[in-house]
Amino acid sequence: MHPFRANQYLFTEVAPFPEVKFPLKIDKSWSGYLRIGNGWGDWVNTSGNMTYHVESKEDYDSKMGLIKDCWKIRSKAIYPFGVSYLDFLFNSEIGFVRMDYLNYEEQKLTFELIDMIEN
């Protein structure tokens, strides 16, 4: 999933993308790479390495109620200027349930699923 990248969400550019690699299982790990091109100010022409690790499978008590069987995934992006983190919960039926960002300057941002509309 490509996260928001404008205004106050700009720093998600240097955080790991919310990403899953199927099949998911506890202790599974994978990595990724991102090269940042023109238009990103101080970050232009830099690149970073991402790592992902499936920590656990747990139930999550959300504002919508209990969401069972969420995968807890911890990720890290390493750039020359610092390290940013993204911890997220992913449910195989619903998708991304919660995303907690912490960037290299200690800024925090949380996205949480609070409602769903079924068709």
Helices and strands as residue ranges (DSSP letters): G 7-14, E 29-36, G 41-43, E 46-62, E 65-79, E 82-91, E 95-102, E 108-112
